[in-house]
């Protein structure tokens, strides 16, 4: 039991409370690949409103993977489904992503989808990619 009216405890800081907050520190639309054995493969996670979440594999194909790989610095991509690199946690941000694979799609959010946070998926349907070991994208 604590007596919060005791001035001595207050002045001596014997009742101080420390709070530590953690933020993901990501930018809207950022992509990361999680749980792969290399930097060019993994579960696709996208940052929305400062929080990473997953992408559902409904209609997930190689055109979608190509855009993810291009965004992460690679030329080609292969789509993998059914949480190939394990199930994520937290929000499922995208579902029914449709990319054409054209060069105008420089990031996954350039592709059509049914809306941020709108889905009919479970994490067992998290989308993944393998972007290599193809040639990395270098602009000279």
DSSP file (Angstrom, degrees, kcal/mol; ACC not computed):
  #  RESIDUE AA STRUCTURE BP1 BP2  ACC     N-H-->O    O-->H-N    N-H-->O    O-->H-N    TCO  KAPPA ALPHA  PHI   PSI    X-CA   Y-CA   Z-CA
    1    1 A X              0   0    0      0, 0.0     2,-0.4     0, 0.0     0, 0.0   0.000 360.0 360.0 360.0 135.6    0.0    0.0    0.0
    2    2 A X        -     0   0    0     13,-0.0     2,-0.8     2,-0.0    13,-0.0  -0.889 360.0-149.4-114.3 139.3    1.4    3.4   -1.0
    3    3 A X    >   -     0   0    0     -2,-0.4     3,-1.3     1,-0.1     6,-0.1  -0.885  13.1-176.0-105.0 100.6    0.7    6.7    0.7
    4    4 A X  T 3  S+     0   0    0     -2,-0.8    -1,-0.1     1,-0.3    11,-0.0   0.419  76.6  68.8 -80.2   3.4    0.9    9.3   -2.1
    5    5 A X  T 3   +     0   0    0      4,-0.0     2,-0.9     5,-0.0    -1,-0.3   0.444  69.6 109.4 -97.0  -0.8    0.4   12.1    0.4
    6    6 A X    <>  -     0   0    0     -3,-1.3     4,-1.6     1,-0.2     3,-0.2  -0.666  53.3-164.0 -80.2 107.3    3.9   11.6    2.0
    7    7 A X  H  > S+     0   0    0     -2,-0.9     4,-2.8     1,-0.2     5,-0.2   0.826  85.1  58.1 -61.6 -34.3    5.9   14.6    0.9
    8    8 A X  H  > S+     0   0    0      2,-0.2     4,-2.2     1,-0.2    -1,-0.2   0.920 106.0  48.1 -65.7 -43.6    9.2   12.9    1.9
    9    9 A X  H  4>S+     0   0    0      1,-0.2     5,-1.7     2,-0.2     6,-0.7   0.885 114.0  48.8 -61.8 -37.4    8.6    9.9   -0.4
   10   10 A X  H ><5S+     0   0    0     -4,-1.6     3,-1.0     1,-0.2    -2,-0.2   0.935 112.5  45.7 -68.1 -46.8    7.7   12.3   -3.2
   11   11 A X  H 3<5S+     0   0    0     -4,-2.8    -2,-0.2     1,-0.2    -1,-0.2   0.821 113.1  50.2 -67.7 -31.9   10.8   14.5   -2.7
   12   12 A X  T 3<5S-     0   0    0     -4,-2.2    -1,-0.2    -5,-0.2    -2,-0.2   0.429 106.2-127.8 -87.3   1.4   13.2   11.5   -2.5
   13   13 A X  T X 5 +     0   0    0     -3,-1.0     3,-1.0    -4,-0.3    -3,-0.2   0.786  63.0 140.9  58.7  30.5   11.7   10.0   -5.7
   14   14 A X  T 3 <S+     0   0    0     -5,-1.7    -4,-0.1     1,-0.2    -1,-0.1   0.643  72.9  46.3 -75.5 -12.2   11.1    6.7   -4.0
   15   15 A X  T 3  S+     0   0    0     -6,-0.7    -1,-0.2    -5,-0.1    -5,-0.1   0.129  81.8 140.6-114.7  19.6    7.8    6.4   -5.8
   16   16 A X    <   -     0   0    0     -3,-1.0     2,-0.4     1,-0.0    -6,-0.0  -0.273  37.2-152.0 -65.8 150.0    9.0    7.3   -9.3
   17   17 A X        -     0   0    0      2,-0.0     2,-0.5     0, 0.0    -2,-0.1  -0.981   2.2-152.8-123.3 133.9    7.7    5.4  -12.3
   18   18 A X        -     0   0    0     -2,-0.4     2,-0.4     2,-0.0    -2,-0.0  -0.931   9.0-168.6-110.9 129.2    9.6    5.0  -15.5
   19   19 A X        -     0   0    0     -2,-0.5     2,-0.5     2,-0.0    -2,-0.0  -0.949   1.3-168.0-114.5 135.7    7.8    4.5  -18.8
   20   20 A X        -     0   0    0     -2,-0.4     2,-0.4     2,-0.0    -2,-0.0  -0.986   5.7-162.6-125.2 123.1    9.5    3.4  -22.0
   21   21 A X        -     0   0    0     -2,-0.5     2,-0.4     2,-0.0    -2,-0.0  -0.806   2.9-155.2-105.4 146.0    7.7    3.7  -25.3
   22   22 A X        -     0   0    0     -2,-0.4     2,-0.4     2,-0.0    -2,-0.0  -0.977   8.6-173.4-123.9 131.4    8.8    1.9  -28.4
   23   23 A X        -     0   0    0     -2,-0.4    28,-0.1     1,-0.1    27,-0.1  -0.934  29.0-131.8-122.4 148.0    8.0    2.9  -31.9
   24   24 A X        -     0   0    0     26,-0.6    27,-0.1    -2,-0.4    -1,-0.1   0.719  31.4-146.3 -72.3 -21.1    8.7    1.0  -35.1
   25   25 A X        +     0   0    0     25,-0.2     2,-0.3     1,-0.2    26,-0.1   0.958  44.3 141.9  54.2  59.6   10.2    4.0  -36.8
   26   26 A X        -     0   0    0     24,-0.1     2,-0.4     4,-0.0    -1,-0.2  -0.919  48.4-121.5-128.0 158.1    9.1    3.3  -40.3
   27   27 A X    >   -     0   0    0     -2,-0.3     3,-3.0     1,-0.1    20,-0.3  -0.775  43.3 -86.6-100.8 142.0    7.9    5.5  -43.1
   28   28 A X  T 3  S+     0   0    0     -2,-0.4    20,-0.2     1,-0.3    -1,-0.1  -0.178 115.9  15.0 -47.7 122.8    4.5    5.0  -44.8
   29   29 A X  T 3  S+     0   0    0     18,-3.4    79,-0.3     1,-0.3    -1,-0.3   0.270  87.3 145.7  93.7 -11.1    4.8    2.5  -47.5
   30   30 A X    <   -     0   0    0     -3,-3.0    17,-2.4    17,-0.2     2,-0.4  -0.265  35.7-148.8 -57.2 146.5    8.2    1.1  -46.5
   31   31 A X  E     -A   46   0A   0     15,-0.2     2,-0.3    40,-0.1    15,-0.2  -0.939  15.7-178.0-117.4 140.9    8.6   -2.7  -47.1
   32   32 A X  E     -A   45   0A   0     13,-2.5    13,-2.4    -2,-0.4     2,-0.5  -0.986  21.3-137.3-133.5 151.5   10.7   -5.1  -45.1
   33   33 A X  E     -A   44   0A   0     -2,-0.3     2,-0.4    11,-0.2    11,-0.2  -0.936  27.6-162.5-108.3 124.9   11.3   -8.8  -45.7
   34   34 A X  E     +A   43   0A   0      9,-2.2     9,-3.3    -2,-0.5     3,-0.1  -0.861  56.0   5.7-118.9 140.5   11.1  -10.9  -42.6
   35   35 A X  E    S+A   42   0A   0     -2,-0.4     7,-0.2     1,-0.2    -1,-0.1   0.510  83.2 134.9  73.9   9.0   12.3  -14.4  -41.6
   36   36 A X        -     0   0    0      5,-0.5    -1,-0.2     2,-0.2     6,-0.1  -0.422  63.5-125.7 -79.3 164.8   14.1  -15.2  -44.8
   37   37 A X  S    S+     0   0    0     -2,-0.1     2,-0.3    -3,-0.1    -1,-0.1   0.565  95.2  33.7 -86.8  -8.1   17.6  -16.8  -44.6
   38   38 A X  S >  S-     0   0    0      3,-0.2     3,-1.0     1,-0.0    -2,-0.2  -0.848  91.0-106.1-134.2 172.6   18.9  -13.9  -46.8
   39   39 A X  T 3  S+     0   0    0     -2,-0.3    -6,-0.2     1,-0.2    -3,-0.0   0.658 114.1  60.2 -74.1 -14.8   18.2  -10.2  -47.2
   40   40 A X  T 3  S+     0   0    0     33,-0.0    91,-3.6    90,-0.0     2,-0.3   0.162 102.9  50.9-103.0  19.5   16.4  -10.9  -50.6
   41   41 A X  E <   + B   0 130A   0     -3,-1.0    -5,-0.5    89,-0.2     2,-0.3  -0.993  65.1  90.6-149.0 154.9   13.7  -13.2  -49.3
   42   42 A X  E    S-AB  35 129A   0     87,-2.2    87,-2.2    -2,-0.3     2,-0.2  -0.880  71.7 -38.6 152.6 179.6   11.0  -13.3  -46.6
   43   43 A X  E     -AB  34 128A   0     -9,-3.3    -9,-2.2    42,-0.3     2,-0.5  -0.551  63.8-117.7 -70.4 136.0    7.5  -12.5  -45.5
   44   44 A X  E     +A   33   0A   0     83,-2.5    11,-0.8    -2,-0.2     2,-0.4  -0.661  36.5 178.2 -81.9 123.9    6.4   -9.1  -46.9
   45   45 A X  E     -AC  32  54A   0    -13,-2.4   -13,-2.5    -2,-0.5     2,-0.4  -0.991   8.7-162.0-126.8 138.8    5.6   -6.5  -44.3
   46   46 A X  E     -AC  31  53A   0      7,-2.5     7,-2.0    -2,-0.4     2,-0.5  -0.924  18.2-123.8-122.2 143.4    4.5   -3.0  -45.1
   47   47 A X  E     + C   0  52A   0    -17,-2.4   -18,-3.4    -2,-0.4     2,-0.4  -0.755  31.9 170.1 -90.1 123.9    4.5    0.1  -42.9
   48   48 A X  E >  S- C   0  51A   0      3,-2.4     3,-1.6    -2,-0.5   -20,-0.0  -0.995  72.2 -12.4-131.2 126.0    1.2    1.9  -42.5
   49   49 A X  T 3  S-     0   0    0     -2,-0.4    -1,-0.1     1,-0.3     3,-0.1   0.861 130.0 -51.6  52.5  41.4    0.8    4.7  -39.9
   50   50 A X  T 3  S+     0   0    0      1,-0.2   -26,-0.6   -24,-0.1     2,-0.4   0.538 119.6  99.9  79.5   7.1    4.1    3.8  -38.2
   51   51 A X  E <   -C   48   0A   0     -3,-1.6    -3,-2.4   -27,-0.1     2,-0.3  -0.989  66.2-133.3-131.2 130.9    3.4    0.1  -37.8
   52   52 A X  E     +C   47   0A   0     -2,-0.4    39,-0.3    -5,-0.2     2,-0.3  -0.603  33.7 164.7 -78.3 140.5    4.5   -2.8  -39.9
   53   53 A X  E     -C   46   0A   0     -7,-2.0    -7,-2.5    -2,-0.3    39,-0.2  -0.884  31.4 -96.2-144.5 176.6    1.9   -5.3  -40.9
   54   54 A X  E     -Cd  45  92A   0     37,-2.2    39,-2.0    -2,-0.3    40,-1.2  -0.329  21.1-126.2 -96.7 175.0    1.5   -8.1  -43.4
   55   55 A X  E     - d   0  94A   0    -11,-0.8    72,-3.3    72,-0.3    40,-0.2  -0.979  26.6-123.7-120.8 132.5    0.1   -8.5  -46.9
   56   56 A X  B     -F  126   0B   0     38,-3.2    41,-0.4    -2,-0.4    70,-0.2  -0.466  12.5-134.1 -76.2 148.3   -2.5  -11.3  -47.6
   57   57 A X    >   +     0   0    0     68,-2.4     3,-2.2    -2,-0.1     2,-0.2   0.353  59.4 131.1 -88.4   7.3   -1.6  -13.7  -50.4
   58   58 A X  T 3  S-     0   0    0      1,-0.3    39,-0.5    67,-0.1    38,-0.3  -0.470  92.1  -4.3 -60.1 125.6   -5.1  -13.6  -52.1
   59   59 A X  T 3  S+     0   0    0      1,-0.2     2,-0.3    -2,-0.2    -1,-0.3   0.598  95.9 158.8  61.4  15.4   -4.3  -13.0  -55.8
   60   60 A X    <   +     0   0    0     -3,-2.2     2,-0.2    38,-0.1    -1,-0.2  -0.526  12.3 155.9 -70.7 125.9   -0.6  -12.7  -54.9
   61   61 A X     >  -     0   0    0     -2,-0.3     4,-2.2    -3,-0.1     3,-0.4  -0.804  57.9 -81.1-142.7-175.9    1.6  -13.4  -58.0
   62   62 A X  H  > S+     0   0    0      1,-0.2     4,-2.4    -2,-0.2     5,-0.1   0.780 122.4  59.5 -65.2 -27.7    5.0  -12.8  -59.5
   63   63 A X  H  > S+     0   0    0      2,-0.2     4,-1.6     1,-0.2    -1,-0.2   0.913 108.2  45.8 -64.7 -40.9    4.0   -9.3  -60.7
   64   64 A X  H  > S+     0   0    0     -3,-0.4     4,-2.1     1,-0.2    -2,-0.2   0.926 113.1  49.9 -64.5 -44.7    3.3   -8.3  -57.1
   65   65 A X  H  X S+     0   0    0     -4,-2.2     4,-2.9     1,-0.2     5,-0.2   0.875 105.8  57.2 -62.2 -37.6    6.6   -9.9  -56.0
   66   66 A X  H  X S+     0   0    0     -4,-2.4     4,-2.6    11,-0.3    -1,-0.2   0.897 107.1  47.8 -61.3 -40.6    8.4   -8.1  -58.8
   67   67 A X  H  X S+     0   0    0     -4,-1.6     4,-2.6     2,-0.2    -1,-0.2   0.923 112.3  49.0 -67.0 -43.6    7.2   -4.7  -57.4
   68   68 A X  H  X S+     0   0    0     -4,-2.1     4,-1.6     2,-0.2    -2,-0.2   0.933 113.7  46.9 -59.0 -45.5    8.2   -5.7  -53.9
   69   69 A X  H  <>S+     0   0    0     -4,-2.9     5,-3.4     1,-0.2     4,-0.3   0.900 111.0  50.9 -65.9 -40.6   11.6   -6.8  -55.1
   70   70 A X  H ><5S+     0   0    0     -4,-2.6     3,-1.3     3,-0.2    -1,-0.2   0.918 109.3  52.0 -60.5 -42.8   12.1   -3.6  -57.1
   71   71 A X  H 3<5S+     0   0    0     -4,-2.6    -1,-0.2     1,-0.3    -2,-0.2   0.821 111.1  47.3 -64.4 -30.3   11.1   -1.5  -54.0
   72   72 A X  T 3<5S-     0   0    0     -4,-1.6    -1,-0.3    -5,-0.2    -2,-0.2   0.347 129.8 -92.5 -95.6   6.6   13.7   -3.4  -52.0
   73   73 A X  T < 5S+     0   0    0     -3,-1.3    64,-2.9     1,-0.3     2,-0.3   0.661  87.1 112.0 100.3  17.7   16.4   -3.0  -54.6
   74   74 A X  B   < -G  136   0C   0     -5,-3.4    -1,-0.3    62,-0.3    62,-0.2  -0.817  58.0-138.4-121.6 162.7   16.2   -6.1  -56.8
   75   75 A X  S    S+     0   0    0     60,-1.2     2,-0.2    -2,-0.3    -5,-0.2   0.875  78.7  30.9 -88.3 -41.1   15.2   -6.7  -60.3
   76   76 A X        -     0   0    0     55,-0.4     2,-0.3    59,-0.2    58,-0.1  -0.720  60.7-168.9-120.9 165.0   13.1   -9.9  -60.2
   77   77 A X        -     0   0    0     -2,-0.2     2,-0.5   -15,-0.1   -11,-0.3  -0.994  14.6-151.1-155.9 150.7   10.8  -11.7  -57.8
   78   78 A X  E     -E  130   0A   0     52,-2.1    52,-1.8    -2,-0.3     2,-0.2  -0.987  26.4-128.8-121.2 128.8    9.0  -14.9  -57.2
   79   79 A X  E     -E  129   0A   0     -2,-0.5     2,-0.4    50,-0.2    50,-0.2  -0.549  23.0-171.2 -77.7 138.3    5.7  -14.9  -55.2
   80   80 A X  E     -E  128   0A   0     48,-2.5    48,-2.7    -2,-0.2     2,-0.2  -0.985   7.8-167.3-129.2 142.1    5.4  -17.3  -52.3
   81   81 A X        +     0   0    0     -2,-0.4     3,-0.4    46,-0.2    45,-0.1  -0.532  52.7  50.9-121.3-177.6    2.1  -18.0  -50.5
   82   82 A X  S    S-     0   0    0      1,-0.2    43,-0.2    43,-0.2     4,-0.2   0.877 123.4 -60.8  53.8  48.0    0.7  -19.5  -47.3
   83   83 A X  S >  S+     0   0    0     43,-1.9     3,-2.6    -3,-0.2    -1,-0.2   0.897  73.0 177.4  51.3  48.1    3.1  -17.8  -44.9
   84   84 A X  T 3  S+     0   0    0     42,-0.5    -1,-0.1    -3,-0.4     3,-0.1   0.826  81.0  38.5 -52.4 -36.7    6.1  -19.5  -46.6
   85   85 A X  T 3  S-     0   0    0      1,-0.4    -1,-0.3    41,-0.2   -42,-0.3  -0.031 131.8 -79.5-105.1  29.4    8.4  -17.6  -44.2
   86   86 A X    <   -     0   0    0     -3,-2.6    -1,-0.4    -4,-0.2     2,-0.3   0.032  57.2 -64.1  94.5 158.2    6.1  -18.0  -41.1
   87   87 A X        -     0   0    0     -3,-0.1    37,-0.1     1,-0.1    36,-0.1  -0.585  47.4-141.3 -81.2 138.5    3.1  -16.2  -39.9
   88   88 A X        -     0   0    0     35,-0.4     2,-0.3    -2,-0.3    35,-0.1  -0.218  10.0-135.3 -83.4-178.6    3.3  -12.5  -39.0
   89   89 A X        +     0   0    0      2,-0.1   -35,-0.1    -2,-0.1     2,-0.1  -0.850  60.5  32.0-130.2 168.9    1.6  -10.8  -36.1
   90   90 A X  S    S+     0   0    0     -2,-0.3   -37,-0.1   -37,-0.1   -36,-0.1  -0.414 101.1   0.2  82.1-158.5   -0.3   -7.5  -35.9
   91   91 A X        -     0   0    0    -39,-0.3   -37,-2.2    -2,-0.1     2,-0.7  -0.239  52.2-139.8 -70.1 152.3   -2.3   -5.9  -38.6
   92   92 A X  E     -d   54   0A   0    -39,-0.2   -37,-0.2     1,-0.1    29,-0.1  -0.954  26.7-179.2-103.4 108.2   -2.9   -7.3  -42.1
   93   93 A X  E     +     0   0A   0    -39,-2.0    24,-3.2    -2,-0.7    25,-0.5   0.843  54.5  33.8 -85.4 -34.7   -2.7   -4.1  -44.1
   94   94 A X  E     +d   55   0A   0    -40,-1.2   -38,-3.2    22,-0.2     2,-0.3  -0.941  54.2 172.4-130.7 147.0   -3.3   -5.3  -47.7
   95   95 A X        +     0   0    0     -2,-0.4    19,-1.6    20,-0.2    20,-0.3  -0.973  66.5  20.5-144.4 155.7   -5.4   -7.9  -49.5
   96   96 A X  S    S-     0   0    0    -38,-0.3     2,-0.2    -2,-0.3   -37,-0.1   0.896  76.4-174.4  49.9  47.4   -6.1   -8.6  -53.1
   97   97 A X        -     0   0    0    -39,-0.5     2,-0.4   -41,-0.4    16,-0.2  -0.513   6.5-168.8 -69.6 136.3   -3.1   -6.7  -54.3
   98   98 A X  B     +H  112   0D   0     14,-2.9    14,-1.8    -2,-0.2     2,-0.3  -0.907   9.7 172.7-133.6 107.3   -2.9   -6.4  -58.1
   99   99 A X        -     0   0    0     -2,-0.4   -35,-0.2    12,-0.2   -36,-0.1  -0.847  26.2-154.1-106.9 147.8    0.3   -5.2  -59.7
  100  100 A X        -     0   0    0     -2,-0.3    -1,-0.1   -37,-0.1     3,-0.1   0.658  37.8-125.5 -89.6 -18.9    0.9   -5.2  -63.4
  101  101 A X        +     0   0    0      1,-0.3    -2,-0.0   -38,-0.1   -37,-0.0   0.441  59.3 146.8  87.9  -0.2    4.7   -5.3  -62.9
  102  102 A X    >   -     0   0    0      1,-0.1     3,-1.8     2,-0.0    -1,-0.3  -0.277  63.5-110.7 -70.5 159.1    5.2   -2.2  -65.0
  103  103 A X  T 3  S+     0   0    0      1,-0.3    -1,-0.1    -3,-0.1    -2,-0.0   0.666 112.0  72.2 -66.8 -16.2    8.1    0.1  -64.2
  104  104 A X  T 3  S+     0   0    0      1,-0.2     2,-1.3     2,-0.1    -1,-0.3   0.713  80.9  79.7 -70.8 -18.5    5.6    2.8  -63.1
  105  105 A X    <   +     0   0    0     -3,-1.8    -1,-0.2     1,-0.2   -35,-0.1  -0.716  52.8 159.1 -89.1  90.4    4.9    0.7  -60.0
  106  106 A X        +     0   0    0     -2,-1.3     2,-0.3     1,-0.1    -1,-0.2   0.647  65.2  26.1 -89.4 -15.5    7.9    1.6  -57.9
  107  107 A X  S >  S-     0   0    0     -3,-0.2     3,-2.2     1,-0.1     4,-0.3  -0.974  84.3-108.9-144.5 159.4    6.3    0.6  -54.6
  108  108 A X  G >  S+     0   0    0     -2,-0.3     3,-1.7     1,-0.3   -40,-0.1   0.820 114.3  63.0 -59.1 -33.5    3.6   -1.8  -53.5
  109  109 A X  G 3  S+     0   0    0      1,-0.3    -1,-0.3   -80,-0.2     4,-0.1   0.607  90.0  69.3 -70.3  -9.4    1.2    1.0  -52.7
  110  110 A X  G <  S+     0   0    0     -3,-2.2    -1,-0.3     2,-0.1    -2,-0.2   0.657  89.0  82.1 -75.8 -15.8    1.2    2.0  -56.4
  111  111 A X  S <  S-     0   0    0     -3,-1.7   -12,-0.2    -4,-0.3     2,-0.1  -0.497  92.2-100.1 -87.4 157.1   -0.6   -1.3  -57.1
  112  112 A X  B     +H   98   0D   0    -14,-1.8   -14,-2.9    -2,-0.2     2,-0.3  -0.423  48.3 158.9 -75.1 154.3   -4.4   -1.7  -56.7
  113  113 A X        -     0   0    0    -16,-0.2   -17,-0.2    -2,-0.1   -16,-0.1  -0.932  53.1 -98.1-161.9 173.5   -5.8   -3.3  -53.6
  114  114 A X  S    S-     0   0    0    -19,-1.6     2,-0.1     1,-0.3   -18,-0.1   0.487  83.9 -66.3 -86.6   0.3   -9.1   -3.4  -51.8
  115  115 A X    >   -     0   0    0    -20,-0.3     3,-1.7     3,-0.1    -1,-0.3  -0.264  60.9 -65.9 128.4 147.2   -8.1   -0.8  -49.2
  116  116 A X  T 3  S+     0   0    0      1,-0.3   -22,-0.2    -3,-0.1   -23,-0.1  -0.426 120.3   2.4 -62.5 124.7   -5.7   -0.3  -46.3
  117  117 A X  T 3  S+     0   0    0    -24,-3.2     2,-0.6     1,-0.2    -1,-0.3   0.431  99.1 122.0  79.6  -1.0   -6.6   -2.7  -43.5
  118  118 A X    <   +     0   0    0     -3,-1.7     2,-0.3   -25,-0.5    -1,-0.2  -0.850  35.8 128.3 -97.5 122.8   -9.5   -4.3  -45.4
  119  119 A X        -     0   0    0     -2,-0.6   -24,-0.1    -3,-0.1   -27,-0.0  -0.980  54.6-145.2-162.0 167.0   -9.1   -8.0  -45.7
  120  120 A X        +     0   0    0     -2,-0.3     2,-0.2     2,-0.1    -2,-0.0  -0.265  68.5 110.2-130.8  44.8  -10.6  -11.5  -45.2
  121  121 A X        -     0   0    0    -29,-0.1     2,-0.3   -63,-0.0   -29,-0.1  -0.686  54.3-145.1-121.9 165.9   -7.4  -13.2  -44.3
  122  122 A X    >   -     0   0    0     -2,-0.2     3,-2.3     0, 0.0    -2,-0.1  -0.826  42.6-100.9-119.8 165.3   -5.6  -14.9  -41.4
  123  123 A X  G >  S+     0   0    0      1,-0.3     3,-1.6    -2,-0.3   -35,-0.4   0.669 116.4  76.2 -64.9 -14.1   -1.8  -14.7  -40.9
  124  124 A X  G 3  S+     0   0    0      1,-0.3    -1,-0.3   -37,-0.1   -38,-0.1   0.605  94.5  53.8 -68.0  -9.0   -1.6  -18.3  -42.4
  125  125 A X  G <  S+     0   0    0     -3,-2.3   -68,-2.4   -43,-0.2    -1,-0.3   0.101  77.3 144.0-109.0  19.1   -2.1  -16.4  -45.7
  126  126 A X  B <   -F   56   0B   0     -3,-1.6   -43,-1.9   -70,-0.2   -42,-0.5  -0.378  49.0-122.8 -64.6 135.7    0.8  -14.0  -45.3
  127  127 A X        -     0   0    0    -72,-3.3   -83,-2.5   -83,-0.2     2,-0.3  -0.494  31.0-177.2 -80.7 147.1    2.5  -13.2  -48.6
  128  128 A X  E     -BE  43  80A   0    -48,-2.7   -48,-2.5   -85,-0.3     2,-0.3  -0.891   7.3-155.7-136.2 166.7    6.2  -13.8  -49.1
  129  129 A X  E     -BE  42  79A   0    -87,-2.2   -87,-2.2    -2,-0.3     2,-0.4  -0.970  14.5-151.4-140.6 157.4    8.8  -13.2  -51.9
  130  130 A X  E     +BE  41  78A   0    -52,-1.8   -52,-2.1    -2,-0.3   -89,-0.2  -0.977  15.7 178.8-125.0 117.6   12.1  -14.5  -53.1
  131  131 A X    >   -     0   0    0    -91,-3.6     3,-0.6    -2,-0.4   -55,-0.4   0.234  43.7-119.1-101.9  11.5   14.0  -11.7  -54.9
  132  132 A X  T 3   -     0   0    0    -92,-0.3     3,-0.1     1,-0.3   -54,-0.1  -0.931  30.4 -95.3-169.9-170.2   17.1  -13.6  -55.8
  133  133 A X  T 3  S+     0   0    0     -2,-0.3    -1,-0.3     1,-0.2     2,-0.1  -0.409  93.5 119.6 -85.1  76.8   19.8  -14.5  -56.0
  134  134 A X  S <  S-     0   0    0     -3,-0.6     2,-0.3   -58,-0.1    -1,-0.2  -0.318  78.6 -66.1 -91.1-179.0   19.2  -12.4  -59.1
  135  135 A X        -     0   0    0     -2,-0.1   -60,-1.2    -3,-0.1   -59,-0.2  -0.520  53.4-121.8 -70.1 130.1   21.1   -9.3  -60.0
  136  136 A X  B     -G   74   0C   0     -2,-0.3     2,-0.7   -62,-0.2   -62,-0.3  -0.389  31.4-104.4 -67.6 154.0   20.6   -6.4  -57.6
  137  137 A X        +     0   0    0    -64,-2.9     2,-0.4   -67,-0.1    -1,-0.1  -0.709  44.8 174.8 -84.7 116.3   19.2   -3.2  -59.1
  138  138 A X        -     0   0    0     -2,-0.7     2,-0.7    -3,-0.0    -3,-0.0  -0.987  19.6-153.5-122.8 132.0   21.9   -0.6  -59.4
  139  139 A X              0   0    0     -2,-0.4    -2,-0.0     1,-0.1     0, 0.0  -0.918 360.0 360.0-105.7 116.6   21.3    2.7  -61.1
  140  140 A X              0   0    0     -2,-0.7    -1,-0.1     0, 0.0    -2,-0.0   0.440 360.0 360.0 -90.7 360.0   24.5    4.1  -62.6
